[in-house]
């Protein structure tokens, strides 16, 4: 079982990295791109006997307290077999 | 003259710890390192969280350092009213620890900026700014890639109305222009304090500007403000 966590900068927060990647994409001809957001992907491996519901609750806390900074970032958490 | 004891916290990959200790000693006071695994600060009068790249800046700047045992001691020290100054990475750590509001993100330019900047002191009503003469600009170096101060609008409003913004980036004439902002910080913020005013963070490095041979002595005024604050406090504490 795995937890997949995607962390992205909040829309209101300046994302110079996303903007720079967008500009580079435009140079390559991808002119239809309206915005790019660069974030992080974290994969957490869990033991086979883990209760998915409990794991989600615990990791949701971990995402909020530690893995993301809620002032500047949003996260999506997914538990997969 | 009383000699005050400063604790300078050392994390793995702190790299301005020696500068901070040196600066305090140049000012005639005592400074000692406190390792991040310590659970107590010992008998100290003030704490400096120095610059660097604690824990390799992994995950986010300051995100891991915040959980180290010494930070629990720093938190207790601050809750009891002790003076805590976070410089550069120290500022980032204090924000991650929730001891200061907001967050520091990647510079707007995406560049690591390493240069002298001018700072305008917004209020002298703090233990970190009280000895800075009115209207005097500080010329102090910065050296960071992630120093863009961000907070949501209600937080910024609160910082402004409570007088928690201590320093803003400005040009040589004291104008807080966009051009003088080296990293994109909102409201040109270079340093703030908490509501209780005993915890402050700043991205510029005052410890690198305490001797004329280094090009500026303006950083002294930040530490001298802390020392001036400690003086009456100590007098009151002695029976």
Interface residues (C-beta under 8 A of the other chain):
Chain A: X9 X12 X13 X14 X16 X17 X20 X66 X67 X69 X71 X72
Chain B: X59 X60 X63 X67 X96 X102 X103 X105 X106 X107 X108 X109 X110 X148 X150 X151 X152 X184
